[in-house]
Amino acid sequence: MKRIQITHTIDYADITRVLVGAFEGGSNYWMYQGRDFPAIKWGRELKTLHQDSPWSHLDLGACYSDVMAWAAMNGQHYKVTVRDDEGEGHNITPRLIECGVQAMQDKYPRHFEDVIRENDDATTSDVLLQCILFEDVVYG
């Protein structure tokens, strides 16, 4: 089948907003749920950036989506570690977010379209997170 490639511009805030769904439930079926370390670990850089952000008066857990987007838009590096059900850590960085969004557009256009149209749900969030971490869907 012949295809036409297009490019799309997406705000980081839209992407980090969709990630909230993965962190808060969409990916819980494969994210580590143990007590000895958390499924999601905010890197020291993100904690420091949070202190300098417009949301410093809020708890990071209440505004991480905004802080991640703000940091990326201001050229700041940060890392968020997500642990899978085997306890292995996988990092999210601004560069990996960009690669993951491209992978989602290329491999899962229906879910990508849901992000564009703000029709995303827990499944869309999970697909996005896996594309960011693995450049493909490996769970579910």
C-alpha positions as CSV (number, residue, x, y, z in Angstrom):
1,M,0.0,0.0,0.0
2,K,1.3,3.4,-0.9
3,R,1.4,5.9,1.9
4,I,1.9,9.6,2.3
5,Q,4.1,10.7,5.2
6,I,3.0,13.8,7.1
7,T,4.4,15.6,10.0
8,H,2.5,16.8,13.0
9,T,3.4,19.3,15.7
10,I,2.3,18.4,19.2
11,D,2.8,20.5,22.3
12,Y,4.9,18.8,25.0
13,A,2.1,19.6,27.4
14,D,-0.3,17.5,25.4
15,I,2.1,14.5,25.5
16,T,2.9,14.8,29.2
17,R,-0.9,15.1,29.9
18,V,-1.4,11.8,28.1
19,L,1.4,10.2,30.1
20,V,-0.5,11.0,33.3
21,G,-3.1,8.4,32.2
22,A,-0.3,5.7,31.9
23,F,1.2,6.6,35.3
24,E,-2.2,6.7,37.1
25,G,-3.7,3.5,35.7
26,G,-3.3,2.8,32.0
27,S,0.0,0.9,32.5
28,N,-0.5,-0.5,36.0
29,Y,-0.9,-4.0,34.6
30,W,2.8,-4.2,33.7
31,M,4.4,-1.6,35.9
32,Y,6.1,-2.8,39.1
33,Q,3.9,-2.7,42.1
34,G,6.3,-3.7,44.9
35,R,7.0,-2.0,48.2
36,D,10.8,-2.0,48.0
37,F,11.0,0.6,45.3
38,P,8.3,2.6,43.5
39,A,7.0,1.9,40.0
40,I,7.8,5.6,39.1
41,K,10.8,7.4,40.4
42,W,11.2,11.1,39.7
43,G,14.9,11.9,38.9
44,R,16.8,14.4,40.9
45,E,16.9,16.7,37.9
46,L,13.1,16.8,37.7
47,K,12.8,17.5,41.5
48,T,15.3,20.3,41.1
49,L,13.5,21.7,38.1
50,H,10.2,21.5,40.0
51,Q,11.7,23.9,42.6
52,D,12.4,26.4,39.8
53,S,9.1,25.9,38.0
54,P,5.9,28.0,38.1
55,W,4.4,25.0,40.1
56,S,7.0,25.0,42.9
57,H,4.2,25.7,45.4
58,L,2.5,22.4,44.6
59,D,3.7,18.9,45.4
60,L,5.5,17.3,42.5
61,G,3.0,14.5,42.4
62,A,0.3,17.0,41.7
63,C,2.0,18.8,38.8
64,Y,4.7,16.5,37.3
65,S,3.0,16.6,33.8
66,D,3.3,20.4,33.8
67,V,6.9,20.3,35.1
68,M,8.0,17.7,32.5
69,A,6.5,19.8,29.7
70,W,7.9,23.1,31.0
71,A,11.4,21.6,31.5
72,A,11.4,20.1,28.0
73,M,10.2,23.4,26.4
74,N,13.0,25.2,28.2
75,G,15.7,22.8,27.0
76,Q,16.2,21.2,30.4
77,H,17.3,17.6,30.8
78,Y,15.5,15.3,33.3
79,K,14.9,11.6,33.8
80,V,11.9,9.7,35.1
81,T,12.5,6.0,35.8
82,V,9.6,3.5,35.2
83,R,10.0,0.0,36.5
84,D,8.4,-2.9,34.7
85,D,6.8,-5.9,36.5
86,E,10.3,-7.7,36.6
87,G,11.7,-4.6,38.5
88,E,13.8,-3.4,35.5
89,G,14.1,0.3,35.2
90,H,13.4,2.2,32.0
91,N,14.1,5.9,31.7
92,I,12.0,8.7,30.2
93,T,13.9,11.7,28.9
94,P,12.8,14.6,26.6
95,R,14.6,13.0,23.7
96,L,13.0,9.6,24.3
97,I,9.6,11.3,24.4
98,E,10.2,12.7,21.0
99,C,11.3,9.3,19.6
100,G,8.3,7.6,21.3
101,V,5.8,10.0,19.8
102,Q,7.3,9.4,16.3
103,A,7.1,5.6,16.9
104,M,3.5,6.0,18.0
105,Q,2.7,8.0,14.9
106,D,4.4,5.5,12.6
107,K,3.2,2.2,14.2
108,Y,0.0,3.1,16.0
109,P,-1.7,5.9,13.9
110,R,-5.1,5.2,15.4
111,H,-3.8,5.9,19.0
112,F,-1.8,8.8,17.7
113,E,-4.9,10.3,16.2
114,D,-6.6,9.9,19.6
115,V,-3.9,12.1,21.1
116,I,-4.2,14.7,18.4
117,R,-8.0,14.9,18.8
118,E,-7.8,14.8,22.6
119,N,-9.8,11.6,22.5
120,D,-7.2,9.6,24.5
121,D,-7.9,7.1,27.2
122,A,-6.0,4.7,29.4
123,T,-5.1,2.5,26.4
124,T,-3.8,5.5,24.4
125,S,-1.7,6.5,27.5
126,D,-0.3,3.0,27.8
127,V,0.6,2.8,24.1
128,L,2.4,6.2,24.3
129,L,4.4,5.2,27.4
130,Q,5.5,1.9,25.8
131,C,6.4,3.7,22.6
132,I,8.5,6.1,24.6
133,L,10.2,3.3,26.6
134,F,10.5,0.6,24.0
135,E,9.5,2.2,20.6
136,D,6.8,-0.5,20.4
137,V,4.1,-2.1,22.4
138,V,5.6,-5.0,24.3
139,Y,2.9,-5.6,26.9
140,G,-0.8,-6.1,26.4
